């Protein structure tokens, strides 16, 4: 059952982080507070979902038998997932420090780091897609 939970969580998490990050960066860059708030809410939800998504991935991995190529792909995907967590947790802390918004003197830094986090999330998602759709991890016998 756990191999089914991870894909559900990961699709929501990745969607919230990528779309939310892009919308929040747009809102900050263009001074559109509504877009900034909406994107920030999605980023917060995506960040909150990261831990259960990663835990479900680790638990699902324990149910699989992997060949060498698949194991290597899973390891890479795990590393990207942890990098995404490492990128978004500090952003959330920075926003909390600014009481829901990045502090005015750090907004440009925040946007730059946010876009790096979005790129990492997209890379992790792409690596997961390669792992599943090209290598058959979790969907076919090794």
Buried (B, 14 or more C-beta within 10 A) or exposed (E): EBBEBBBEBBEBBBBBBBBBBBBBBBBBEEEBEEBBBBBBBBBBBBBBBBEEBBBBBEBBBEEEEBEEBBBEBBEBBBEBBBBBBEBBBEBBEBBEEBEEBBEEEEBEEBBEBBBBBBBBBBBBBEBBEBBBEEBBBBEEEE
